[in-house]
Amino acid sequence: MTSRKIKMHYPWLNTPAKGAFFVPTLKLQDVKETGLKAALHHGIIGKAEFGTFEGKIGVRFTRVR
């Protein structure tokens, strides 16, 4: 079985300061790492927390400033 890598777009530039967005996933640690790397790429400081939203498990990203 071959695995495909899915390229994900993280909406850091469209997220206001102290705003947040949720990414539903089962690969929590991988999404957390790539999401925070994407924030740093844009010069944005963000944080990530594991959690649930509307019954789905995933990662909630928050733009610190």
C-alpha positions as a LaTeX table, in Angstrom:
\begin{tabular}{lrrr}
\hline
Residue & $x$ (\AA) & $y$ (\AA) & $z$ (\AA) \\
\hline
Met1 & 0.00 & 0.00 & 0.00 \\
Thr2 & 1.44 & 3.36 & $-0.96$ \\
Ser3 & 0.77 & 6.48 & 1.02 \\
Arg4 & 0.12 & 9.86 & $-0.52$ \\
Lys5 & 1.14 & 13.10 & 1.10 \\
Ile6 & $-1.67$ & 15.63 & 1.14 \\
Lys7 & $-0.58$ & 19.24 & 0.90 \\
Met8 & $-2.56$ & 21.36 & 3.32 \\
His9 & $-3.12$ & 25.11 & 3.26 \\
Tyr10 & $-3.06$ & 26.78 & 6.66 \\
Pro11 & $-4.92$ & 30.13 & 6.61 \\
Trp12 & $-2.44$ & 32.03 & 8.79 \\
Leu13 & $-2.47$ & 35.16 & 6.65 \\
Asn14 & $-6.29$ & 35.36 & 6.76 \\
Thr15 & $-6.46$ & 34.82 & 10.53 \\
Pro16 & $-6.59$ & 38.02 & 12.62 \\
Ala17 & $-4.50$ & 38.49 & 15.76 \\
Lys18 & $-5.90$ & 36.32 & 18.57 \\
Gly19 & $-8.05$ & 34.53 & 15.97 \\
Ala20 & $-8.14$ & 30.76 & 15.56 \\
Phe21 & $-8.91$ & 27.99 & 13.10 \\
Phe22 & $-9.45$ & 24.24 & 13.49 \\
Val23 & $-7.98$ & 21.44 & 11.36 \\
Pro24 & $-9.72$ & 18.06 & 11.77 \\
Thr25 & $-7.25$ & 15.17 & 11.54 \\
Leu26 & $-6.18$ & 11.85 & 12.99 \\
Lys27 & $-2.47$ & 12.65 & 12.58 \\
Leu28 & $-2.39$ & 15.19 & 15.39 \\
Gln29 & 1.36 & 15.57 & 15.89 \\
Asp30 & 2.13 & 15.81 & 12.14 \\
Val31 & $-0.50$ & 18.49 & 11.56 \\
Lys32 & 0.63 & 20.43 & 14.64 \\
Glu33 & 4.26 & 20.47 & 13.44 \\
Thr34 & 3.49 & 21.43 & 9.84 \\
Gly35 & 0.99 & 24.08 & 10.92 \\
Leu36 & 3.45 & 25.77 & 13.25 \\
Lys37 & 6.20 & 25.58 & 10.60 \\
Ala38 & 3.84 & 27.28 & 8.15 \\
Ala39 & 3.22 & 30.06 & 10.69 \\
Leu40 & 6.94 & 30.64 & 11.13 \\
His41 & 7.39 & 30.70 & 7.36 \\
His42 & 5.03 & 33.71 & 7.25 \\
Gly43 & 6.64 & 35.33 & 10.31 \\
Ile44 & 3.62 & 34.65 & 12.49 \\
Ile45 & 3.70 & 33.46 & 16.09 \\
Gly46 & 1.08 & 30.81 & 16.70 \\
Lys47 & 0.18 & 28.08 & 19.13 \\
Ala48 & $-1.52$ & 24.72 & 18.69 \\
Glu49 & $-3.73$ & 22.62 & 20.95 \\
Phe50 & $-5.25$ & 19.19 & 20.47 \\
Gly51 & $-8.99$ & 18.99 & 20.97 \\
Thr52 & $-12.43$ & 18.34 & 19.53 \\
Phe53 & $-14.81$ & 20.61 & 17.63 \\
Glu54 & $-18.33$ & 19.59 & 16.57 \\
Gly55 & $-17.50$ & 15.96 & 17.37 \\
Lys56 & $-14.27$ & 15.86 & 15.31 \\
Ile57 & $-10.78$ & 15.43 & 16.72 \\
Gly58 & $-8.05$ & 17.72 & 15.48 \\
Val59 & $-5.76$ & 20.67 & 16.13 \\
Arg60 & $-6.85$ & 24.20 & 17.01 \\
Phe61 & $-4.36$ & 26.83 & 15.88 \\
Thr62 & $-4.37$ & 30.29 & 17.45 \\
Arg63 & $-2.53$ & 33.33 & 16.14 \\
Val64 & $-0.82$ & 34.92 & 19.15 \\
Arg65 & $-0.01$ & 38.25 & 17.47 \\
\hline
\end{tabular}
